[in-house]
Amino acid sequence: MLPVASLLILVPLIFAAVTFFTKTKEQAAGLAFLGSIATLGLTLYVYLNFDSSTAAMQFFESIDWIPLLGVKYSVGIDGISMPLILLNAIVIPVLILYSWKEEREDSNRFYGLILTMQAAVIGVFVALDFVVFYVFWELTLIPLFFMVNIWGGEKRAHASYKFFIYTHVASLVMLLGIFGLFYASWQQTGIPTFDIRELVAQFQFLGSGLFRNAIFLSIIFGFLAKLPTFPFHSWLPDTYTEAPTAGSVLFILLKIGGYGLFRISLPMLPNTGNPELMITMLGLLGAFSILYGALLALRQKDLKRMIAYSSLSHMGYVLLGSAGFVALSVSGAMFQQFSHGLIMSIMFMSAGAIQTSTGTRIINNLGGLAKKMPMLAVLMMLGFMASLGLPGLTGFIAEFLVLAFSYVNLPGFVLLALLAIVITAGYHLWAMQRAMFGVYNEKLGDVRDITSLQVFSMAVIALLVVYFGWNPNPVLNMMITNSEAIVSLTVVLGV
C-alpha cells in the first residue's frame, strides 16, 4: 500500500522546495498550484478509501527513529484528522488561484511558504509520535511569521513578532508537559516511548492527581494559545489584520490547536485530578470567548479586524463543545473547525478584495459596493450569512450541535453563549449594510469587481459551505465515530 500519510507531507514540501528556486511569478504560482493539486488528488484518494465506520487509525506507518528514547516516525489518519486534511487540501489550491494576479515581490518565496505551511499543518494532523508532532507544530511558525513579516501591512513587524513570541512560549510550556508525561511513563513502565496514544493511555496511572493536573494544563495551554481562546488571544487581531489575504487564510487553516484538544487533551481529561474543575474551566473559557469576541467584533471599524474578532468568537464554540463532553457536542466542535475554515476563507478573501479595489477597509468609508462589485457582494453575503449561523449553511450545523448537546452538561455556559447569537447577527448585518449597500461613496473612485479567478476561487468554497450545510454527513459521520470513541473511554464524571 502507498505510504499516503507520508506523501501528504512530502508532496507539498518537495514542490515548496522547488518553488523557492523559480525565477518568475508565473513559474512560482504555476508550480505551487500543481503541487497543491497533487496534494488534493492524494487527499481525495485517502478520503475515498477511508472507512468512516471505525475510529481505528488508518493508513498507518511506523519506522524507528531514535530507538534509545522510543522515538518513532509514526503517522496515520482517522476521523479526527481526515476532515482537516481535506479542508487544507481543498482551500490551498483555490487560495493560490485567488492570489494569482496579485502583484508582489518575491513570489517564489510567497508561494513556497504557502506549500511549506500546508506540509507542516498536515504533518501535525497525521503525527502519532510526540516528537514528530512537536517538530511539525513548531514548523508551522516559520511560514506564518515570514508571510506576515514580509508581505503584511504597516504594523507587520509588530504583529509577526507578537504572534511568534506568544505562540512559541505557549509551545515551550506544552513541551514541558510532554516531557513530564514521557519521563513519568518511562519511570512507571520502564519502557521509553513518545507514542501519543500510548502516553495518553498511560496518563491515568501516573503520579498524583496534582501531577496529572499540571501535565494536563501545561499541554492544553499550548493548544488554547494556538486555537486561540480568551485570555490567550491577544496575538490574533493584530496578526490576522496585518497579514496579507493569503496569510489570513493560512491562519484560518491553522486548526492544530483544536486538533490537539481532540487528539490529546480530551482523552486525558477524565483522568486528571479534578475532571469536573477542568470541564468547568474549559466551558467557561469557551462561552466567554464566544461572547467576548462577538462584543469586540461589534465595535470594530476595520472590516478585517471585525472578521478577526469574529473568528475568536467562533473558536469559542470549539472549546465549549469539547467541554460539553457529549459525543454530539464534541462532533459539533470538530465540525465547527471544518466549517470555520471554509467560511472565514470567504470572509477574509472578501475583505482583501475590498481593500485592493477601494484602498480601505474602514467600514464607514465604504458603502454601495454591491453596485460596483456585484459578484463579490453575492459571495460575501453568503459567507457572512454562514458565519452568523443561517440554517442550510455549515455554520448552523456546527453551532446547533455544540449548543444543543453541550446543554446536557453545561446549561449555564450555553445560556451565556446564546447571548452572543443576537450580537453576532448584528455585527454581520451592520457591516454588510454599511459596506455593500446604500449610497455608493463616490470618493472611492472607479472600483472594479473581483477577477474571474477570484470569483471561481470563492465560489468553490461557497458551494462547499452550501453543500455541507445541507449534507454534513460526508465529514460529520467520521467525526461522530471518533467522538463516540473519545467519550466511551471516559468514566462517569458527575458533571
Backbone torsions as a table, in degrees:
resi	resn	phi	psi	omega
1	MET	NA	141.9	179.3
2	LEU	-61.5	140.8	175.2
3	PRO	-78.6	66.7	-169.6
4	VAL	-65.2	-33.6	179.2
5	ALA	-61.1	-42.0	177.0
6	SER	-69.4	-39.2	179.7
7	LEU	-63.9	-31.9	177.9
8	LEU	-63.6	-24.9	174.9
9	ILE	-88.3	-45.4	-172.5
10	LEU	-68.8	-39.9	-175.8
11	VAL	-60.0	-55.2	178.1
12	PRO	-65.1	-30.2	179.8
13	LEU	-68.5	-41.4	178.0
14	ILE	-66.3	-45.7	178.3
15	PHE	-63.8	-34.2	177.1
16	ALA	-63.1	-45.0	-178.8
17	ALA	-60.8	-41.9	179.4
18	VAL	-70.0	-38.1	-178.7
19	THR	-60.9	-34.9	179.7
20	PHE	-60.1	-22.8	-176.3
21	PHE	-101.3	5.0	177.2
22	THR	-71.5	159.7	-172.8
23	LYS	-103.8	-27.7	-176.0
24	THR	-123.1	163.3	178.8
25	LYS	-62.8	-40.5	-178.5
26	GLU	-64.5	-41.4	177.9
27	GLN	-63.3	-44.4	-178.1
28	ALA	-64.1	-48.5	-178.5
29	ALA	-65.3	-42.2	-178.5
30	GLY	-64.5	-43.8	-179.4
31	LEU	-68.4	-39.6	177.9
32	ALA	-63.8	-40.9	178.7
33	PHE	-64.6	-42.1	178.5
34	LEU	-61.2	-43.0	178.5
35	GLY	-63.9	-39.9	179.6
36	SER	-69.0	-34.3	177.2
37	ILE	-68.7	-39.1	176.6
38	ALA	-62.2	-41.3	177.6
39	THR	-64.9	-40.6	177.5
40	LEU	-62.6	-41.3	178.3
41	GLY	-61.6	-43.8	176.9
42	LEU	-62.3	-41.4	-179.7
43	THR	-63.2	-42.7	178.9
44	LEU	-65.4	-35.4	175.4
45	TYR	-61.0	-45.2	178.7
46	VAL	-63.4	-45.7	-177.3
47	TYR	-62.0	-44.3	-178.0
48	LEU	-69.1	-22.0	178.6
49	ASN	-104.8	12.7	-177.3
50	PHE	-89.0	137.3	178.9
51	ASP	-98.5	105.8	-176.5
52	SER	-77.0	-8.4	-175.5
53	SER	-86.1	-4.2	-178.6
54	THR	-127.8	146.1	175.7
55	ALA	-91.2	2.8	-178.6
56	ALA	-67.8	154.5	178.4
57	MET	-73.1	133.8	-179.2
58	GLN	-118.8	160.3	-178.5
59	PHE	54.6	42.1	-173.8
60	PHE	-77.6	138.7	174.5
61	GLU	-136.5	142.1	178.1
62	SER	-151.1	128.1	178.6
63	ILE	-136.0	134.1	176.0
64	ASP	-60.5	134.4	-179.3
65	TRP	-114.8	-60.4	176.2
66	ILE	-127.4	83.7	-173.6
67	PRO	-57.0	-32.7	-178.2
68	LEU	-58.8	-33.9	-178.9
69	LEU	-106.1	3.9	-179.8
70	GLY	73.5	23.3	179.8
71	VAL	-86.9	128.8	177.9
72	LYS	-128.7	148.1	168.1
73	TYR	-82.9	93.7	-177.9
74	SER	-118.2	126.1	179.4
75	VAL	-137.0	155.7	178.1
76	GLY	-174.4	173.5	-175.1
77	ILE	-134.1	134.5	173.4
78	ASP	-137.5	-168.3	-175.9
79	GLY	-71.2	-11.3	173.4
80	ILE	-79.7	-42.7	-175.3
81	SER	-87.9	-32.2	-174.1
82	MET	-56.2	-48.2	-179.6
83	PRO	-62.1	-34.9	-178.5
84	LEU	-75.4	-34.8	172.9
85	ILE	-63.8	-43.0	178.2
86	LEU	-61.8	-42.7	178.1
87	LEU	-57.3	-50.0	179.9
88	ASN	-63.5	-42.0	-177.5
89	ALA	-65.4	-30.0	179.7
90	ILE	-80.1	-45.6	-171.7
91	VAL	-74.9	-36.5	-175.5
92	ILE	-59.4	-47.0	178.6
93	PRO	-60.7	-41.9	-179.2
94	VAL	-71.9	-28.1	174.7
95	LEU	-65.7	-40.2	177.3
96	ILE	-64.2	-42.3	176.1
97	LEU	-62.8	-41.6	179.2
98	TYR	-58.5	-39.1	-175.0
99	SER	-89.3	1.8	-168.4
100	TRP	-57.2	-45.5	-173.3
101	LYS	-96.1	5.2	177.7
102	GLU	-73.4	139.0	-179.8
103	GLU	-90.5	128.5	177.8
104	ARG	-159.2	160.3	175.7
105	GLU	-83.3	153.5	174.0
106	ASP	56.8	53.2	-179.6
107	SER	-62.4	-30.1	179.3
108	ASN	-62.7	-41.1	177.3
109	ARG	-69.6	-38.1	-178.8
110	PHE	-59.3	-52.7	-178.2
111	TYR	-74.0	-32.1	176.1
112	GLY	-63.5	-37.9	179.0
113	LEU	-69.1	-33.7	176.6
114	ILE	-61.0	-46.3	-179.7
115	LEU	-70.5	-35.3	176.0
116	THR	-61.4	-42.1	177.7
117	MET	-61.8	-43.2	179.2
118	GLN	-61.0	-44.9	-180.0
119	ALA	-62.4	-42.2	-177.9
120	ALA	-66.0	-43.6	-178.7
121	VAL	-65.5	-44.9	177.6
122	ILE	-62.9	-36.2	176.8
123	GLY	-58.4	-41.0	176.1
124	VAL	-63.3	-42.8	-175.3
125	PHE	-67.1	-27.9	-176.8
126	VAL	-102.2	-9.7	-175.3
127	ALA	-67.9	134.5	177.5
128	LEU	-121.3	9.4	175.3
129	ASP	-123.7	135.4	-174.9
130	PHE	-61.4	-33.7	179.1
131	VAL	-67.4	-47.0	176.9
132	VAL	-61.5	-44.4	178.6
133	PHE	-56.1	-47.2	-175.9
134	TYR	-71.5	-35.4	177.8
135	VAL	-59.9	-49.0	-179.9
136	PHE	-70.7	-33.8	177.1
137	TRP	-57.7	-47.9	-180.0
138	GLU	-71.7	-31.6	179.8
139	LEU	-62.1	-30.2	179.4
140	THR	-62.6	-24.6	-179.9
141	LEU	-64.3	-35.3	-169.8
142	ILE	-67.0	-56.3	-179.9
143	PRO	-63.5	-34.9	179.9
144	LEU	-68.4	-40.6	178.1
145	PHE	-59.8	-49.7	-177.4
146	PHE	-71.3	-31.3	177.5
147	MET	-59.9	-42.7	178.8
148	VAL	-77.0	-45.0	-173.3
149	ASN	-66.7	-32.1	-177.3
150	ILE	-92.7	-46.2	-172.1
151	TRP	-112.0	11.7	-177.8
152	GLY	-79.4	-172.3	-177.9
153	GLY	-79.1	-162.1	-174.6
154	GLU	-61.8	-34.6	-177.7
155	LYS	-101.5	31.6	-174.1
156	ARG	-64.4	-36.2	-178.8
157	ALA	-64.4	-48.0	179.2
158	HIS	-59.8	-46.2	-176.9
159	ALA	-65.5	-42.5	-176.6
160	SER	-68.7	-41.7	178.9
161	TYR	-69.9	-36.4	177.8
162	LYS	-62.5	-44.6	177.3
163	PHE	-60.9	-47.1	-175.9
164	PHE	-63.7	-46.9	-176.6
165	ILE	-65.8	-48.7	-178.7
166	TYR	-57.5	-53.5	-173.0
167	THR	-75.8	-29.6	178.7
168	HIS	-71.2	-41.7	176.5
169	VAL	-60.5	-43.9	177.7
170	ALA	-61.7	-37.2	178.5
171	SER	-66.4	-35.0	178.1
172	LEU	-67.8	-38.2	175.3
173	VAL	-62.8	-42.7	176.8
174	MET	-60.1	-40.3	-179.7
175	LEU	-63.0	-37.9	176.3
176	LEU	-60.8	-40.9	177.3
177	GLY	-63.8	-40.0	178.3
178	ILE	-63.5	-44.3	178.2
179	PHE	-63.9	-40.5	177.7
180	GLY	-61.2	-41.5	177.7
181	LEU	-64.8	-41.7	-180.0
182	PHE	-63.1	-50.8	-176.3
183	TYR	-68.3	-37.5	178.4
184	ALA	-65.4	-40.1	178.7
185	SER	-67.7	-40.2	178.7
186	TRP	-61.3	-43.6	178.7
187	GLN	-65.1	-35.9	-176.8
188	GLN	-73.8	-43.6	-172.6
189	THR	-101.9	-21.2	-175.2
190	GLY	79.1	3.8	-178.7
191	ILE	-121.9	117.8	179.0
192	PRO	-75.4	136.4	175.7
193	THR	-157.6	145.9	171.9
194	PHE	-111.2	11.7	179.9
195	ASP	-62.1	123.1	-174.4
196	ILE	-60.4	-46.3	-175.8
197	ARG	-68.4	-37.3	179.0
198	GLU	-68.3	-42.4	-178.8
199	LEU	-69.2	-38.1	177.0
200	VAL	-64.2	-40.2	178.1
201	ALA	-68.2	-33.5	-178.9
202	GLN	-78.6	-16.4	-173.4
203	PHE	-53.5	-39.3	-175.5
204	GLN	-64.2	-19.7	-176.4
205	PHE	-98.7	2.6	-170.3
206	LEU	-96.5	120.6	168.3
207	GLY	57.3	-157.5	-179.8
208	SER	-87.0	169.8	176.3
209	GLY	-61.4	-36.7	178.9
210	LEU	-64.4	-41.0	178.5
211	PHE	-63.9	-43.8	179.8
212	ARG	-65.3	-36.1	176.0
213	ASN	-61.8	-42.7	-179.0
214	ALA	-64.2	-42.7	178.2
215	ILE	-62.7	-48.0	-178.3
216	PHE	-60.4	-46.6	-176.5
217	LEU	-68.1	-37.2	179.8
218	SER	-68.0	-38.8	179.5
219	ILE	-71.2	-45.2	-176.5
220	ILE	-70.2	-22.9	177.0
221	PHE	-58.9	-42.2	177.5
222	GLY	-62.5	-37.0	179.6
223	PHE	-70.5	-41.6	-177.9
224	LEU	-67.4	-35.4	178.5
225	ALA	-70.3	-31.5	-179.6
226	LYS	-85.0	-23.4	-176.5
227	LEU	-55.4	-50.5	-15.3
228	PRO	-96.5	172.4	176.7
229	THR	-135.5	159.1	174.2
230	PHE	-61.2	137.5	3.4
231	PRO	-100.7	24.6	-175.6
232	PHE	-104.0	27.5	-168.2
233	HIS	-105.8	-2.8	-165.6
234	SER	-64.7	-16.3	175.1
235	TRP	-74.3	-23.0	-169.9
236	LEU	-66.0	-55.0	-173.4
237	PRO	-60.5	-42.5	179.9
238	ASP	-66.0	-44.1	-175.7
239	THR	-68.7	-47.6	179.2
240	TYR	-61.4	-38.2	-176.5
241	THR	-72.6	-42.3	-176.2
242	GLU	-80.6	-20.6	-179.8
243	ALA	-64.8	149.1	170.3
244	PRO	-63.9	166.6	-176.3
245	THR	-54.7	-45.9	179.3
246	ALA	-61.7	-38.2	178.4
247	GLY	-64.7	-41.3	178.3
248	SER	-61.7	-41.1	178.9
249	VAL	-66.1	-38.9	177.5
250	LEU	-62.5	-38.5	175.9
251	PHE	-62.5	-38.2	178.9
252	ILE	-65.5	-33.0	179.4
253	LEU	-79.5	-5.4	-179.4
254	LEU	-80.4	75.9	-175.8
255	LYS	-94.1	23.2	-173.6
256	ILE	-72.6	-27.4	177.7
257	GLY	-65.6	-50.2	176.6
258	GLY	-64.2	-37.8	178.0
259	TYR	-60.1	-42.3	179.0
260	GLY	-61.6	-35.7	176.0
261	LEU	-57.6	-48.7	-175.3
262	PHE	-73.4	-39.1	-175.2
263	ARG	-76.1	-38.6	-169.6
264	ILE	-119.5	-53.5	-169.1
265	SER	-70.3	-45.8	-177.5
266	LEU	-63.9	-42.4	175.7
267	PRO	-63.9	-25.6	179.3
268	MET	-81.8	-30.1	-168.5
269	LEU	-53.5	-47.2	-177.7
270	PRO	-62.3	-18.7	-177.0
271	ASN	-102.7	11.2	172.4
272	THR	-72.6	172.0	179.7
273	GLY	-69.4	-28.6	-178.3
274	ASN	-137.8	74.2	-176.5
275	PRO	-60.6	-36.9	179.7
276	GLU	-63.3	-40.6	178.4
277	LEU	-64.8	-41.4	179.9
278	MET	-64.3	-41.8	179.1
279	ILE	-65.2	-41.6	178.0
280	THR	-62.1	-42.5	178.9
281	MET	-61.8	-47.6	-178.5
282	LEU	-66.5	-41.2	178.6
283	GLY	-62.5	-41.7	179.1
284	LEU	-64.9	-45.9	178.9
285	LEU	-61.8	-40.5	179.7
286	GLY	-65.2	-49.8	-178.2
287	ALA	-64.3	-42.1	-179.4
288	PHE	-67.0	-36.9	178.0
289	SER	-63.3	-39.8	178.6
290	ILE	-59.6	-49.4	-177.3
291	LEU	-72.7	-44.7	-177.9
292	TYR	-62.9	-46.3	179.4
293	GLY	-62.9	-39.0	179.5
294	ALA	-65.9	-41.9	179.5
295	LEU	-64.3	-41.6	178.5
296	LEU	-69.0	-37.0	177.1
297	ALA	-61.9	-36.4	-177.3
298	LEU	-63.0	-30.4	-175.1
299	ARG	-98.3	7.7	-178.9
300	GLN	-81.3	143.2	175.1
301	LYS	-99.0	-24.2	179.0
302	ASP	-89.2	123.4	-176.9
303	LEU	-58.6	-42.8	-176.8
304	LYS	-70.1	-35.8	178.1
305	ARG	-69.6	-33.9	174.9
306	MET	-61.6	-43.3	179.1
307	ILE	-65.1	-36.5	178.7
308	ALA	-61.4	-46.1	178.6
309	TYR	-69.8	-30.5	173.8
310	SER	-62.3	-38.6	177.8
311	SER	-62.8	-41.8	176.5
312	LEU	-58.8	-44.5	180.0
313	SER	-61.5	-44.4	-177.3
314	HIS	-70.7	-28.3	175.7
315	MET	-69.4	-21.6	174.6
316	GLY	-60.3	-31.3	178.0
317	TYR	-65.0	-33.1	178.3
318	VAL	-63.1	-44.4	-178.7
319	LEU	-71.4	-40.9	179.6
320	LEU	-64.6	-44.2	178.8
321	GLY	-64.1	-36.5	176.9
322	SER	-65.2	-43.2	-179.7
323	ALA	-68.4	-26.4	178.2
324	GLY	-58.9	-29.9	173.7
325	PHE	52.9	33.9	168.7
326	VAL	-112.6	145.4	-173.9
327	ALA	-52.1	-43.5	-176.8
328	LEU	-78.1	-26.2	174.5
329	SER	-71.0	-39.3	176.7
330	VAL	-66.7	-39.8	176.2
331	SER	-62.2	-40.2	176.5
332	GLY	-62.3	-38.5	177.3
333	ALA	-64.6	-41.1	176.6
334	MET	-63.9	-43.3	-179.3
335	PHE	-67.4	-31.3	176.8
336	GLN	-61.7	-38.0	176.7
337	GLN	-60.7	-46.3	-179.6
338	PHE	-65.0	-49.2	-179.0
339	SER	-62.1	-44.9	-178.6
340	HIS	-59.6	-39.2	178.7
341	GLY	-61.4	-40.2	178.6
342	LEU	-71.1	-50.4	-173.6
343	ILE	-65.1	-47.6	-177.5
344	MET	-68.5	-25.3	174.4
345	SER	-62.5	-44.3	177.3
346	ILE	-62.5	-43.6	-175.4
347	MET	-67.2	-42.6	178.7
348	PHE	-71.3	-34.2	174.4
349	MET	-63.8	-38.0	177.7
350	SER	-63.7	-46.6	179.5
351	ALA	-62.4	-39.6	178.6
352	GLY	-64.8	-41.2	178.9
353	ALA	-64.1	-40.0	179.1
354	ILE	-64.8	-43.8	179.4
355	GLN	-63.9	-41.0	179.6
356	THR	-63.7	-41.4	-175.5
357	SER	-79.4	-36.8	-173.1
358	THR	-106.6	-19.4	-177.7
359	GLY	82.8	7.0	-179.6
360	THR	-148.7	155.2	173.3
361	ARG	-119.1	3.0	-178.3
362	ILE	-71.5	118.8	-170.7
363	ILE	-59.3	-42.7	-177.5
364	ASN	-70.1	-15.8	177.4
365	ASN	-89.7	-3.0	179.5
366	LEU	-96.1	-150.9	178.5
367	GLY	122.1	130.5	174.7
368	GLY	69.6	17.8	-175.3
369	LEU	-66.9	-21.1	179.4
370	ALA	-60.3	-27.7	179.4
371	LYS	-70.7	-32.9	-178.6
372	LYS	-96.4	-26.1	-175.0
373	MET	-130.0	64.7	-175.0
374	PRO	-64.5	-36.8	-179.9
375	MET	-66.2	-43.2	177.3
376	LEU	-62.7	-40.4	-177.7
377	ALA	-58.9	-42.3	-179.0
378	VAL	-65.3	-48.4	-176.8
379	LEU	-69.5	-38.8	178.9
380	MET	-66.4	-40.6	178.3
381	MET	-60.9	-43.0	179.2
382	LEU	-62.8	-43.2	178.3
383	GLY	-61.6	-43.0	-179.5
384	PHE	-67.7	-39.2	179.3
385	MET	-67.2	-37.4	177.0
386	ALA	-65.8	-37.9	-178.6
387	SER	-67.3	-35.4	-180.0
388	LEU	-82.5	-2.6	172.6
389	GLY	94.0	32.2	179.4
390	LEU	-65.6	129.1	177.9
391	PRO	-56.3	142.7	-177.8
392	GLY	97.3	-7.6	178.2
393	LEU	-120.9	163.5	-169.5
394	THR	-62.4	-33.2	-178.6
395	GLY	-59.4	-36.5	-179.8
396	PHE	-66.0	-43.9	-178.9
397	ILE	-57.8	-49.1	-176.1
398	ALA	-64.3	-49.1	-175.9
399	GLU	-68.5	-35.9	178.4
400	PHE	-63.5	-46.0	-179.9
401	LEU	-62.2	-43.7	-179.2
402	VAL	-63.7	-50.5	-175.0
403	LEU	-70.3	-43.6	-176.3
404	ALA	-65.8	-40.0	-173.1
405	PHE	-98.4	-18.4	170.6
406	SER	-71.5	-23.1	179.5
407	TYR	-61.2	-25.1	-179.6
408	VAL	-57.8	-45.3	-177.1
409	ASN	-106.9	-22.8	-173.3
410	LEU	-131.1	58.7	-175.5
411	PRO	-60.5	-39.2	-178.4
412	GLY	-63.6	-42.6	-179.0
413	PHE	-71.1	-32.7	176.4
414	VAL	-66.0	-41.7	177.9
415	LEU	-62.9	-37.4	175.6
416	LEU	-63.3	-42.9	179.8
417	ALA	-66.5	-32.4	-179.3
418	LEU	-61.8	-27.1	178.5
419	LEU	-61.3	-27.5	-176.7
420	ALA	-76.0	-17.3	-175.2
421	ILE	-62.1	-45.6	179.5
422	VAL	-65.8	-41.5	179.7
423	ILE	-63.9	-41.5	179.5
424	THR	-61.0	-45.7	177.2
425	ALA	-61.9	-37.9	-178.1
426	GLY	-63.0	-49.8	-175.9
427	TYR	-73.5	-29.1	175.1
428	HIS	-66.7	-49.0	-178.0
429	LEU	-67.9	-38.4	178.8
430	TRP	-62.5	-45.0	-179.0
431	ALA	-65.2	-42.6	178.7
432	MET	-63.9	-43.8	-178.2
433	GLN	-63.2	-44.4	-178.1
434	ARG	-70.8	-39.4	-173.2
435	ALA	-84.7	-43.0	-168.1
436	MET	-103.5	-21.9	-174.5
437	PHE	-120.4	-177.4	-177.6
438	GLY	83.0	-158.1	-177.3
439	VAL	-79.6	134.2	179.9
440	TYR	-70.5	135.2	178.6
441	ASN	-82.5	104.6	-175.6
442	GLU	-63.5	-20.7	179.1
443	LYS	-64.9	-16.3	-179.9
444	LEU	-74.9	-15.7	177.7
445	GLY	76.8	-149.9	-177.4
446	ASP	-84.9	99.0	-177.7
447	VAL	-96.7	133.4	-179.6
448	ARG	-109.2	150.8	179.5
449	ASP	-72.7	168.6	-179.7
450	ILE	-65.3	155.4	-178.0
451	THR	-71.9	167.0	179.7
452	SER	-62.6	-36.6	177.3
453	LEU	-65.3	-39.2	178.8
454	GLN	-69.5	-38.1	175.7
455	VAL	-60.1	-47.9	-179.2
456	PHE	-61.3	-46.0	-177.4
457	SER	-60.0	-50.0	-178.1
458	MET	-69.7	-34.3	-179.1
459	ALA	-67.0	-37.9	178.0
460	VAL	-59.3	-46.6	179.8
461	ILE	-67.0	-40.7	-179.9
462	ALA	-61.8	-40.3	177.9
463	LEU	-63.7	-36.5	177.6
464	LEU	-68.7	-35.4	176.3
465	VAL	-62.1	-40.0	178.1
466	VAL	-71.5	-46.9	-176.5
467	TYR	-59.8	-51.9	-178.4
468	PHE	-72.8	-17.4	173.5
469	GLY	-71.2	-33.9	177.9
470	TRP	-90.7	-29.1	-176.9
471	ASN	-138.1	77.5	-177.8
472	PRO	-75.6	-11.0	-171.4
473	ASN	-55.8	-36.1	-178.8
474	PRO	-56.3	-27.1	174.7
475	VAL	-113.3	-30.4	-176.1
476	LEU	-68.2	-34.4	-178.6
477	ASN	-60.4	-43.9	179.8
478	MET	-69.2	-31.6	176.0
479	MET	-65.8	-43.5	179.8
480	ILE	-62.5	-42.9	179.0
481	THR	-57.1	-45.7	-178.8
482	ASN	-75.8	-32.5	176.4
483	SER	-64.6	-41.3	177.7
484	GLU	-62.9	-37.4	178.5
485	ALA	-65.9	-40.2	178.6
486	ILE	-63.6	-49.3	-176.5
487	VAL	-68.6	-34.2	-177.8
488	SER	-67.5	-20.8	-179.6
489	LEU	-82.1	-7.9	-174.3
490	THR	-87.3	163.3	172.4
491	VAL	-95.4	171.8	176.5
492	VAL	-67.8	121.1	-172.7
493	LEU	-91.3	-16.7	-179.7
494	GLY	70.1	26.1	-178.9
495	VAL	-83.9	NA	NA
